[in-house]
Amino acid sequence: MSHSVGQVAGYAGVTVRTLHHYDDIGLLVPSERSHAGHRRYSDADLDRLQQILFYRELGFPLEEVAALLDDPDADPRAHLRRQHELLTARIEKLQKMAAAVEHAMEARKMGINLTPEEKFEVFGDFDPDQYEDEVQQRWGDTEAYRQSQRRSASYTKEDWLRIQREAEEINGRFVALMEAGEPADSEAAMDAAEEHRRWISGNHYDCGHEMHTCLGEMYVSDPRFTETYDTVRPGLAVYLRDAIKANAARHSS
């Protein structure tokens, strides 16, 4: 029994154009031609097409598919074993992806629990949800992120106002040190950096000196953080970074 190109396209859920392309490159050459020259596919051709589509679904380029199917040392059982291994790996990957999505869904349930009016009162024009996708992508699999989400879910408007007030007080302390000409590695600046680290640990997540140093670098390397601090006082981002580094070195020595 043979099948027309239109029938095969319907069986496999591919386009006629795709089948023509497979024929042109020698990947799936129909076993027969009608008297009018039309392609006719045998059951064996359909089996080969099934194999092609399987490997294509897993992302194999056509050249590799052809090499796999035309391997003289491979028998049908070898193909089945290879396909079983590939499917098992694909299933494991999809399960991990599903778990990650579930975690992200749960994390969103644990977001900042404020009304839009309260968010505006606490954060002003800054929307803390604006960068949630980026934060989730960069740090979503860390314990610090999960800890921060758990804490923020329980905070009231008054908690956020307190946290903001404490942050402003710490920034004000740094500004005063800068205006007094205190070097970033002075005792007073390092004490302020330690206060900043403890503020993070007390309100957001456990922040050790190594992590604090990474944050300090980000305050300078990410223009958004730099602008936030330099709006308070020009040069504050770099000064804070340097004080954090000096404080970390002090505690590691």
Buried (B, 14 or more C-beta within 10 A) or exposed (E): EBBBBEEBBEEBEBEBEBBBBBBEEEBBEBEEEEEEEEBBBBEEBBEBBEBBBBBBEEEBEBEEBBEBBEEEEBEEEEBEEBBEEBEEEEEEEEEEEEEEEEBBEEBEEBEBBBEEEBBEEBBEEEEBEEEBEEBBEEBBEEEBBBBBBEBBEEBEBEBBBEBEEBBEEBBEBBBEBBEEEBBBBBEBBBBBBBBBBEBBBEBBBEBEBEBBBBBBEBBBEEEEBBEBBBEBBEEBBBBBBBBBBBBBEBEEE
